[in-house]
Amino acid sequence: NTVYVGNLSLNTEQGALSKAFMSKNFHVRKVNILCNDQGKSKGAGFVTFGSADEAQRAVEQVQRQGLTVEGSRLLV
């Protein structure tokens, strides 16, 4: 149910990433942005969806149509 999301802007917060996927009608259960020891974003994270099927559909849709958050096109 969890997919890797890369190429995040270093300023992207969990809410913005969640909102981007929810705007595409996906049920986001959890968002985790990877941070360094100082708490700064590493530009990547993980998004957990409601089901494995939904996660697969999200990956396929983003790869096909693209998804941009705060000016960065996501890599899923």
C-alpha positions, 0 to 999 in steps of 0.5 A: 500500500506504500509507494516511494515518492521522489523529486520533492521540493525541499519545502514540501510538507506532508499536507501538500503531498497528501492533498496532491494525491487526494485531488486525484481521488486517492485515499491517502492514509499516511505520508512520511517525508524523509528528513536528515538529522537536522530535520530538513527534507531529503526531497523524498518520502513515502505515501500509504494508500487505502489498498494495494490496488489503489497504490498501483493505480496511483503509480500508474496514473502519476507515471502516465499523466504526471503530478506536480507538487510545489513546482516539482514533478514527482517520481513515483 
